Amino acid sequence: MSKKNLEKVKTTTVKAASKVKIDMVFSKENYILAGVAFAVVLIGFLLMYGSKEEVYNFRQITLAPIVVITGFLIGVLAIMYKPKATHGAD
């Protein structure tokens, strides 16, 4: 291949590569749900924190684990959620 043809191929490849749209795996909604899940899990762990005198407390034994599990379920939902496709937006 001649040098002129090689330069032409390189510029064509660069132009074609610059027009490629990169599709992200997660959308904005997924990241928002993941942030909410992180916050709920953090709140659940903060609810578990308590004093040593009162070990069998409703907040620490029942409420906090329910909040943490709910946060983990929201996290799974954030990963599995697929937003509806918008037609004609591109």
Jmol script that loads the backbone (N, CA, C; Angstrom):
load data "model"
ATOM      1  N   MET A   1       0.842  -1.164   0.000  1.00  0.00           N
ATOM      2  CA  MET A   1       0.000   0.000   0.000  1.00  0.00           C
ATOM      3  C   MET A   1       0.898   1.242   0.000  1.00  0.00           C
ATOM      4  N   SER A   2       0.527   2.182  -0.760  1.00  0.00           N
ATOM      5  CA  SER A   2       1.351   3.382  -0.837  1.00  0.00           C
ATOM      6  C   SER A   2       1.122   4.257   0.397  1.00  0.00           C
ATOM      7  N   LYS A   3       2.035   5.204   0.577  1.00  0.00           N
ATOM      8  CA  LYS A   3       1.962   6.081   1.743  1.00  0.00           C
ATOM      9  C   LYS A   3       0.715   6.958   1.705  1.00  0.00           C
ATOM     10  N   LYS A   4       0.325   7.393   0.509  1.00  0.00           N
ATOM     11  CA  LYS A   4      -0.854   8.251   0.354  1.00  0.00           C
ATOM     12  C   LYS A   4      -2.131   7.485   0.713  1.00  0.00           C
ATOM     13  N   ASN A   5      -2.232   6.246   0.244  1.00  0.00           N
ATOM     14  CA  ASN A   5      -3.405   5.429   0.562  1.00  0.00           C
ATOM     15  C   ASN A   5      -3.469   5.089   2.050  1.00  0.00           C
ATOM     16  N   LEU A   6      -2.302   4.870   2.663  1.00  0.00           N
ATOM     17  CA  LEU A   6      -2.245   4.549   4.080  1.00  0.00           C
ATOM     18  C   LEU A   6      -2.741   5.732   4.923  1.00  0.00           C
ATOM     19  N   GLU A   7      -2.355   6.957   4.553  1.00  0.00           N
ATOM     20  CA  GLU A   7      -2.828   8.145   5.274  1.00  0.00           C
ATOM     21  C   GLU A   7      -4.340   8.321   5.110  1.00  0.00           C
ATOM     22  N   LYS A   8      -4.847   8.012   3.921  1.00  0.00           N
ATOM     23  CA  LYS A   8      -6.276   8.141   3.658  1.00  0.00           C
ATOM     24  C   LYS A   8      -7.062   7.151   4.526  1.00  0.00           C
ATOM     25  N   VAL A   9      -6.557   5.938   4.660  1.00  0.00           N
ATOM     26  CA  VAL A   9      -7.217   4.933   5.478  1.00  0.00           C
ATOM     27  C   VAL A   9      -7.209   5.357   6.944  1.00  0.00           C
ATOM     28  N   LYS A  10      -6.095   5.922   7.424  1.00  0.00           N
ATOM     29  CA  LYS A  10      -5.998   6.359   8.811  1.00  0.00           C
ATOM     30  C   LYS A  10      -6.995   7.469   9.110  1.00  0.00           C
ATOM     31  N   THR A  11      -7.107   8.459   8.221  1.00  0.00           N
ATOM     32  CA  THR A  11      -8.034   9.565   8.470  1.00  0.00           C
ATOM     33  C   THR A  11      -9.478   9.092   8.413  1.00  0.00           C
ATOM     34  N   THR A  12      -9.789   8.162   7.510  1.00  0.00           N
ATOM     35  CA  THR A  12     -11.145   7.627   7.428  1.00  0.00           C
ATOM     36  C   THR A  12     -11.488   6.859   8.703  1.00  0.00           C
ATOM     37  N   THR A  13     -10.524   6.099   9.215  1.00  0.00           N
ATOM     38  CA  THR A  13     -10.748   5.335  10.435  1.00  0.00           C
ATOM     39  C   THR A  13     -10.959   6.265  11.630  1.00  0.00           C
ATOM     40  N   VAL A  14     -10.203   7.332  11.710  1.00  0.00           N
ATOM     41  CA  VAL A  14     -10.337   8.282  12.806  1.00  0.00           C
ATOM     42  C   VAL A  14     -11.690   8.971  12.738  1.00  0.00           C
ATOM     43  N   LYS A  15     -12.134   9.355  11.545  1.00  0.00           N
ATOM     44  CA  LYS A  15     -13.436  10.003  11.401  1.00  0.00           C
ATOM     45  C   LYS A  15     -14.556   9.047  11.789  1.00  0.00           C
ATOM     46  N   ALA A  16     -14.453   7.787  11.386  1.00  0.00           N
ATOM     47  CA  ALA A  16     -15.484   6.807  11.711  1.00  0.00           C
ATOM     48  C   ALA A  16     -15.504   6.523  13.213  1.00  0.00           C
ATOM     49  N   ALA A  17     -14.340   6.496  13.829  1.00  0.00           N
ATOM     50  CA  ALA A  17     -14.269   6.210  15.258  1.00  0.00           C
ATOM     51  C   ALA A  17     -14.816   7.365  16.085  1.00  0.00           C
ATOM     52  N   SER A  18     -14.708   8.583  15.596  1.00  0.00           N
ATOM     53  CA  SER A  18     -15.198   9.719  16.361  1.00  0.00           C
ATOM     54  C   SER A  18     -16.722   9.805  16.350  1.00  0.00           C
ATOM     55  N   LYS A  19     -17.376   9.155  15.412  1.00  0.00           N
ATOM     56  CA  LYS A  19     -18.832   9.183  15.317  1.00  0.00           C
ATOM     57  C   LYS A  19     -19.496   8.048  16.087  1.00  0.00           C
ATOM     58  N   VAL A  20     -18.720   7.153  16.670  1.00  0.00           N
ATOM     59  CA  VAL A  20     -19.273   6.017  17.396  1.00  0.00           C
ATOM     60  C   VAL A  20     -19.860   6.508  18.715  1.00  0.00           C
ATOM     61  N   LYS A  21     -21.122   6.145  18.955  1.00  0.00           N
ATOM     62  CA  LYS A  21     -21.781   6.514  20.208  1.00  0.00           C
ATOM     63  C   LYS A  21     -21.536   5.406  21.225  1.00  0.00           C
ATOM     64  N   ILE A  22     -21.054   5.795  22.381  1.00  0.00           N
ATOM     65  CA  ILE A  22     -20.768   4.827  23.437  1.00  0.00           C
ATOM     66  C   ILE A  22     -22.011   4.681  24.300  1.00  0.00           C
ATOM     67  N   ASP A  23     -22.545   3.485  24.358  1.00  0.00           N
ATOM     68  CA  ASP A  23     -23.711   3.207  25.190  1.00  0.00           C
ATOM     69  C   ASP A  23     -23.231   2.768  26.569  1.00  0.00           C
ATOM     70  N   MET A  24     -23.726   3.451  27.587  1.00  0.00           N
ATOM     71  CA  MET A  24     -23.369   3.105  28.954  1.00  0.00           C
ATOM     72  C   MET A  24     -24.229   1.924  29.411  1.00  0.00           C
ATOM     73  N   VAL A  25     -23.682   1.136  30.301  1.00  0.00           N
ATOM     74  CA  VAL A  25     -24.402  -0.028  30.796  1.00  0.00           C
ATOM     75  C   VAL A  25     -25.572   0.412  31.680  1.00  0.00           C
ATOM     76  N   PHE A  26     -25.325   1.395  32.549  1.00  0.00           N
ATOM     77  CA  PHE A  26     -26.361   1.886  33.449  1.00  0.00           C
ATOM     78  C   PHE A  26     -26.786   3.283  33.034  1.00  0.00           C
ATOM     79  N   SER A  27     -28.039   3.595  33.298  1.00  0.00           N
ATOM     80  CA  SER A  27     -28.548   4.925  32.999  1.00  0.00           C
ATOM     81  C   SER A  27     -28.529   5.765  34.277  1.00  0.00           C
ATOM     82  N   LYS A  28     -29.013   6.989  34.147  1.00  0.00           N
ATOM     83  CA  LYS A  28     -29.053   7.908  35.287  1.00  0.00           C
ATOM     84  C   LYS A  28     -29.934   7.354  36.401  1.00  0.00           C
ATOM     85  N   GLU A  29     -31.044   6.728  36.017  1.00  0.00           N
ATOM     86  CA  GLU A  29     -31.961   6.165  37.016  1.00  0.00           C
ATOM     87  C   GLU A  29     -31.294   5.059  37.829  1.00  0.00           C
ATOM     88  N   ASN A  30     -30.443   4.245  37.165  1.00  0.00           N
ATOM     89  CA  ASN A  30     -29.743   3.174  37.867  1.00  0.00           C
ATOM     90  C   ASN A  30     -28.813   3.742  38.940  1.00  0.00           C
ATOM     91  N   TYR A  31     -28.102   4.803  38.604  1.00  0.00           N
ATOM     92  CA  TYR A  31     -27.188   5.400  39.561  1.00  0.00           C
ATOM     93  C   TYR A  31     -27.940   6.060  40.720  1.00  0.00           C
ATOM     94  N   ILE A  32     -29.075   6.666  40.429  1.00  0.00           N
ATOM     95  CA  ILE A  32     -29.882   7.260  41.495  1.00  0.00           C
ATOM     96  C   ILE A  32     -30.387   6.178  42.441  1.00  0.00           C
ATOM     97  N   LEU A  33     -30.887   5.075  41.879  1.00  0.00           N
ATOM     98  CA  LEU A  33     -31.354   3.964  42.719  1.00  0.00           C
ATOM     99  C   LEU A  33     -30.216   3.362  43.537  1.00  0.00           C
ATOM    100  N   ALA A  34     -29.030   3.271  42.953  1.00  0.00           N
ATOM    101  CA  ALA A  34     -27.884   2.741  43.689  1.00  0.00           C
ATOM    102  C   ALA A  34     -27.508   3.668  44.843  1.00  0.00           C
ATOM    103  N   GLY A  35     -27.595   4.959  44.634  1.00  0.00           N
ATOM    104  CA  GLY A  35     -27.321   5.909  45.710  1.00  0.00           C
ATOM    105  C   GLY A  35     -28.337   5.812  46.828  1.00  0.00           C
ATOM    106  N   VAL A  36     -29.597   5.643  46.455  1.00  0.00           N
ATOM    107  CA  VAL A  36     -30.653   5.476  47.460  1.00  0.00           C
ATOM    108  C   VAL A  36     -30.420   4.187  48.245  1.00  0.00           C
ATOM    109  N   ALA A  37     -30.044   3.124  47.542  1.00  0.00           N
ATOM    110  CA  ALA A  37     -29.781   1.848  48.214  1.00  0.00           C
ATOM    111  C   ALA A  37     -28.625   1.983  49.196  1.00  0.00           C
ATOM    112  N   PHE A  38     -27.572   2.678  48.798  1.00  0.00           N
ATOM    113  CA  PHE A  38     -26.428   2.878  49.683  1.00  0.00           C
ATOM    114  C   PHE A  38     -26.844   3.655  50.927  1.00  0.00           C
ATOM    115  N   ALA A  39     -27.660   4.689  50.736  1.00  0.00           N
ATOM    116  CA  ALA A  39     -28.116   5.506  51.863  1.00  0.00           C
ATOM    117  C   ALA A  39     -28.986   4.692  52.818  1.00  0.00           C
ATOM    118  N   VAL A  40     -29.871   3.848  52.284  1.00  0.00           N
ATOM    119  CA  VAL A  40     -30.752   3.037  53.131  1.00  0.00           C
ATOM    120  C   VAL A  40     -29.938   2.013  53.928  1.00  0.00           C
ATOM    121  N   VAL A  41     -28.957   1.394  53.290  1.00  0.00           N
ATOM    122  CA  VAL A  41     -28.104   0.435  54.006  1.00  0.00           C
ATOM    123  C   VAL A  41     -27.318   1.150  55.098  1.00  0.00           C
ATOM    124  N   LEU A  42     -26.808   2.326  54.803  1.00  0.00           N
ATOM    125  CA  LEU A  42     -26.070   3.094  55.796  1.00  0.00           C
ATOM    126  C   LEU A  42     -26.959   3.468  56.984  1.00  0.00           C
ATOM    127  N   ILE A  43     -28.189   3.874  56.713  1.00  0.00           N
ATOM    128  CA  ILE A  43     -29.135   4.184  57.791  1.00  0.00           C
ATOM    129  C   ILE A  43     -29.408   2.937  58.631  1.00  0.00           C
ATOM    130  N   GLY A  44     -29.534   1.787  57.967  1.00  0.00           N
ATOM    131  CA  GLY A  44     -29.756   0.537  58.702  1.00  0.00           C
ATOM    132  C   GLY A  44     -28.604   0.197  59.626  1.00  0.00           C
ATOM    133  N   PHE A  45     -27.365   0.390  59.156  1.00  0.00           N
ATOM    134  CA  PHE A  45     -26.214   0.118  60.007  1.00  0.00           C
ATOM    135  C   PHE A  45     -26.120   1.125  61.153  1.00  0.00           C
ATOM    136  N   LEU A  46     -26.491   2.360  60.898  1.00  0.00           N
ATOM    137  CA  LEU A  46     -26.504   3.344  61.982  1.00  0.00           C
ATOM    138  C   LEU A  46     -27.565   3.006  63.027  1.00  0.00           C
ATOM    139  N   LEU A  47     -28.684   2.429  62.586  1.00  0.00           N
ATOM    140  CA  LEU A  47     -29.711   1.999  63.535  1.00  0.00           C
ATOM    141  C   LEU A  47     -29.232   0.823  64.389  1.00  0.00           C
ATOM    142  N   MET A  48     -28.349  -0.003  63.843  1.00  0.00           N
ATOM    143  CA  MET A  48     -27.821  -1.138  64.604  1.00  0.00           C
ATOM    144  C   MET A  48     -26.867  -0.701  65.707  1.00  0.00           C
ATOM    145  N   TYR A  49     -26.250   0.452  65.507  1.00  0.00           N
ATOM    146  CA  TYR A  49     -25.302   0.943  66.499  1.00  0.00           C
ATOM    147  C   TYR A  49     -26.056   1.330  67.765  1.00  0.00           C
ATOM    148  N   GLY A  50     -25.574   0.863  68.877  1.00  0.00           N
ATOM    149  CA  GLY A  50     -26.266   1.175  70.125  1.00  0.00           C
ATOM    150  C   GLY A  50     -25.376   0.991  71.329  1.00  0.00           C
ATOM    151  N   SER A  51     -25.950   1.176  72.483  1.00  0.00           N
ATOM    152  CA  SER A  51     -25.192   1.050  73.718  1.00  0.00           C
ATOM    153  C   SER A  51     -25.073  -0.420  74.132  1.00  0.00           C
ATOM    154  N   LYS A  52     -24.144  -0.687  75.031  1.00  0.00           N
ATOM    155  CA  LYS A  52     -23.927  -2.063  75.490  1.00  0.00           C
ATOM    156  C   LYS A  52     -24.922  -2.471  76.572  1.00  0.00           C
ATOM    157  N   GLU A  53     -25.513  -1.504  77.249  1.00  0.00           N
ATOM    158  CA  GLU A  53     -26.436  -1.835  78.333  1.00  0.00           C
ATOM    159  C   GLU A  53     -27.722  -2.475  77.818  1.00  0.00           C
ATOM    160  N   GLU A  54     -28.240  -1.943  76.751  1.00  0.00           N
ATOM    161  CA  GLU A  54     -29.531  -2.414  76.240  1.00  0.00           C
ATOM    162  C   GLU A  54     -29.295  -3.235  74.968  1.00  0.00           C
ATOM    163  N   VAL A  55     -29.104  -4.538  75.135  1.00  0.00           N
ATOM    164  CA  VAL A  55     -28.756  -5.406  74.015  1.00  0.00           C
ATOM    165  C   VAL A  55     -29.998  -5.792  73.217  1.00  0.00           C
ATOM    166  N   TYR A  56     -31.053  -6.171  73.885  1.00  0.00           N
ATOM    167  CA  TYR A  56     -32.265  -6.640  73.209  1.00  0.00           C
ATOM    168  C   TYR A  56     -33.218  -5.466  73.003  1.00  0.00           C
ATOM    169  N   ASN A  57     -32.919  -4.684  72.015  1.00  0.00           N
ATOM    170  CA  ASN A  57     -33.686  -3.494  71.708  1.00  0.00           C
ATOM    171  C   ASN A  57     -34.396  -3.710  70.374  1.00  0.00           C
ATOM    172  N   PHE A  58     -35.659  -3.281  70.265  1.00  0.00           N
ATOM    173  CA  PHE A  58     -36.414  -3.454  69.023  1.00  0.00           C
ATOM    174  C   PHE A  58     -35.701  -2.813  67.840  1.00  0.00           C
ATOM    175  N   ARG A  59     -35.140  -1.650  68.063  1.00  0.00           N
ATOM    176  CA  ARG A  59     -34.476  -0.912  66.979  1.00  0.00           C
ATOM    177  C   ARG A  59     -33.275  -1.689  66.459  1.00  0.00           C
ATOM    178  N   GLN A  60     -32.490  -2.280  67.349  1.00  0.00           N
ATOM    179  CA  GLN A  60     -31.273  -2.977  66.953  1.00  0.00           C
ATOM    180  C   GLN A  60     -31.528  -4.399  66.458  1.00  0.00           C
ATOM    181  N   ILE A  61     -32.504  -5.059  67.024  1.00  0.00           N
ATOM    182  CA  ILE A  61     -32.742  -6.465  66.712  1.00  0.00           C
ATOM    183  C   ILE A  61     -33.697  -6.654  65.540  1.00  0.00           C
ATOM    184  N   THR A  62     -34.684  -5.792  65.407  1.00  0.00           N
ATOM    185  CA  THR A  62     -35.719  -5.999  64.391  1.00  0.00           C
ATOM    186  C   THR A  62     -35.688  -4.947  63.291  1.00  0.00           C
ATOM    187  N   LEU A  63     -35.751  -3.693  63.675  1.00  0.00           N
ATOM    188  CA  LEU A  63     -35.891  -2.620  62.700  1.00  0.00           C
ATOM    189  C   LEU A  63     -34.660  -2.474  61.807  1.00  0.00           C
ATOM    190  N   ALA A  64     -33.471  -2.447  62.394  1.00  0.00           N
ATOM    191  CA  ALA A  64     -32.246  -2.232  61.623  1.00  0.00           C
ATOM    192  C   ALA A  64     -32.006  -3.326  60.571  1.00  0.00           C
ATOM    193  N   PRO A  65     -32.142  -4.610  60.893  1.00  0.00           N
ATOM    194  CA  PRO A  65     -31.956  -5.623  59.845  1.00  0.00           C
ATOM    195  C   PRO A  65     -32.977  -5.519  58.711  1.00  0.00           C
ATOM    196  N   ILE A  66     -34.215  -5.142  59.059  1.00  0.00           N
ATOM    197  CA  ILE A  66     -35.223  -4.966  58.007  1.00  0.00           C
ATOM    198  C   ILE A  66     -34.828  -3.819  57.084  1.00  0.00           C
ATOM    199  N   VAL A  67     -34.310  -2.729  57.650  1.00  0.00           N
ATOM    200  CA  VAL A  67     -33.888  -1.582  56.834  1.00  0.00           C
ATOM    201  C   VAL A  67     -32.690  -1.962  55.959  1.00  0.00           C
ATOM    202  N   VAL A  68     -31.743  -2.708  56.502  1.00  0.00           N
ATOM    203  CA  VAL A  68     -30.563  -3.116  55.729  1.00  0.00           C
ATOM    204  C   VAL A  68     -30.966  -4.040  54.587  1.00  0.00           C
ATOM    205  N   ILE A  69     -31.811  -5.017  54.850  1.00  0.00           N
ATOM    206  CA  ILE A  69     -32.254  -5.930  53.792  1.00  0.00           C
ATOM    207  C   ILE A  69     -33.034  -5.178  52.722  1.00  0.00           C
ATOM    208  N   THR A  70     -33.842  -4.204  53.131  1.00  0.00           N
ATOM    209  CA  THR A  70     -34.556  -3.377  52.160  1.00  0.00           C
ATOM    210  C   THR A  70     -33.569  -2.609  51.283  1.00  0.00           C
ATOM    211  N   GLY A  71     -32.505  -2.093  51.885  1.00  0.00           N
ATOM    212  CA  GLY A  71     -31.475  -1.401  51.111  1.00  0.00           C
ATOM    213  C   GLY A  71     -30.797  -2.313  50.107  1.00  0.00           C
ATOM    214  N   PHE A  72     -30.513  -3.544  50.524  1.00  0.00           N
ATOM    215  CA  PHE A  72     -29.905  -4.502  49.594  1.00  0.00           C
ATOM    216  C   PHE A  72     -30.863  -4.853  48.454  1.00  0.00           C
ATOM    217  N   LEU A  73     -32.139  -4.971  48.747  1.00  0.00           N
ATOM    218  CA  LEU A  73     -33.121  -5.244  47.693  1.00  0.00           C
ATOM    219  C   LEU A  73     -33.222  -4.072  46.720  1.00  0.00           C
ATOM    220  N   ILE A  74     -33.149  -2.856  47.236  1.00  0.00           N
ATOM    221  CA  ILE A  74     -33.145  -1.689  46.346  1.00  0.00           C
ATOM    222  C   ILE A  74     -31.883  -1.705  45.477  1.00  0.00           C
ATOM    223  N   GLY A  75     -30.765  -2.148  46.044  1.00  0.00           N
ATOM    224  CA  GLY A  75     -29.523  -2.266  45.270  1.00  0.00           C
ATOM    225  C   GLY A  75     -29.645  -3.274  44.139  1.00  0.00           C
ATOM    226  N   VAL A  76     -30.284  -4.404  44.412  1.00  0.00           N
ATOM    227  CA  VAL A  76     -30.510  -5.399  43.354  1.00  0.00           C
ATOM    228  C   VAL A  76     -31.428  -4.815  42.288  1.00  0.00           C
ATOM    229  N   LEU A  77     -32.447  -4.104  42.718  1.00  0.00           N
ATOM    230  CA  LEU A  77     -33.345  -3.442  41.775  1.00  0.00           C
ATOM    231  C   LEU A  77     -32.592  -2.417  40.929  1.00  0.00           C
ATOM    232  N   ALA A  78     -31.656  -1.698  41.542  1.00  0.00           N
ATOM    233  CA  ALA A  78     -30.874  -0.700  40.807  1.00  0.00           C
ATOM    234  C   ALA A  78     -30.025  -1.346  39.720  1.00  0.00           C
ATOM    235  N   ILE A  79     -29.529  -2.530  39.991  1.00  0.00           N
ATOM    236  CA  ILE A  79     -28.725  -3.230  38.990  1.00  0.00           C
ATOM    237  C   ILE A  79     -29.602  -3.806  37.887  1.00  0.00           C
ATOM    238  N   MET A  80     -30.742  -4.362  38.244  1.00  0.00           N
ATOM    239  CA  MET A  80     -31.592  -5.048  37.273  1.00  0.00           C
ATOM    240  C   MET A  80     -32.504  -4.111  36.482  1.00  0.00           C
ATOM    241  N   TYR A  81     -32.717  -2.886  36.964  1.00  0.00           N
ATOM    242  CA  TYR A  81     -33.660  -1.957  36.328  1.00  0.00           C
ATOM    243  C   TYR A  81     -33.179  -1.568  34.939  1.00  0.00           C
ATOM    244  N   LYS A  82     -34.072  -1.687  33.971  1.00  0.00           N
ATOM    245  CA  LYS A  82     -33.766  -1.281  32.609  1.00  0.00           C
ATOM    246  C   LYS A  82     -34.804  -0.239  32.195  1.00  0.00           C
ATOM    247  N   PRO A  83     -34.376   1.007  31.976  1.00  0.00           N
ATOM    248  CA  PRO A  83     -35.351   2.050  31.636  1.00  0.00           C
ATOM    249  C   PRO A  83     -35.974   1.803  30.267  1.00  0.00           C
ATOM    250  N   LYS A  84     -37.166   2.333  30.086  1.00  0.00           N
ATOM    251  CA  LYS A  84     -37.850   2.182  28.816  1.00  0.00           C
ATOM    252  C   LYS A  84     -37.104   2.939  27.732  1.00  0.00           C
ATOM    253  N   ALA A  85     -37.055   2.371  26.546  1.00  0.00           N
ATOM    254  CA  ALA A  85     -36.366   3.013  25.425  1.00  0.00           C
ATOM    255  C   ALA A  85     -37.214   4.168  24.895  1.00  0.00           C
ATOM    256  N   THR A  86     -36.552   5.269  24.600  1.00  0.00           N
ATOM    257  CA  THR A  86     -37.239   6.410  24.022  1.00  0.00           C
ATOM    258  C   THR A  86     -37.096   6.347  22.518  1.00  0.00           C
ATOM    259  N   HIS A  87     -38.196   6.433  21.819  1.00  0.00           N
ATOM    260  CA  HIS A  87     -38.189   6.346  20.365  1.00  0.00           C
ATOM    261  C   HIS A  87     -38.025   7.738  19.773  1.00  0.00           C
ATOM    262  N   GLY A  88     -37.084   7.874  18.861  1.00  0.00           N
ATOM    263  CA  GLY A  88     -36.903   9.125  18.150  1.00  0.00           C
ATOM    264  C   GLY A  88     -36.122  10.170  18.928  1.00  0.00           C
ATOM    265  N   ALA A  89     -35.525   9.825  20.030  1.00  0.00           N
ATOM    266  CA  ALA A  89     -34.763  10.805  20.803  1.00  0.00           C
ATOM    267  C   ALA A  89     -33.401  11.066  20.190  1.00  0.00           C
ATOM    268  N   ASP A  90     -32.851  10.086  19.456  1.00  0.00           N
ATOM    269  CA  ASP A  90     -31.517  10.245  18.869  1.00  0.00           C
ATOM    270  C   ASP A  90     -31.564  10.931  17.543  1.00  0.00           C
TER     271      ASP A  90
END
end "model"
wireframe off; spacefill off
backbone 0.3
color backbone group
